[in-house]
């Protein structure tokens, strides 16, 4: 899994898109403190579609919205999107097929 993470995130980094696998902590400026996130944008590796994902307090997928239009790729919009709990189980089972978008402000 670690080798796959390095390869896919490296591929995206080469294309200018900062990304990481879901469940990997996003690091703060102090690198020693992990920042927990309740909302994230996930891009499917094969389809290229980006989804807004709502995570519960345990970091499990609780709801999804998408695919999200490029105009809506703003971190400030995440709490305001309409999340559907229906596909959450599918997203949870297929988490390895997604990368978290860290380039969204």
Buried (B, 14 or more C-beta within 10 A) or exposed (E): EEEEBEEBBEEBEEEEBBBBBBEBEEEEEEEEEEEEBEBBBBBBBEEEEBBBBBBEEEEBBBBBBBBBEEEBBEEEBBEEBEBEEEBBEEBBEEBBBBBBBBEBE
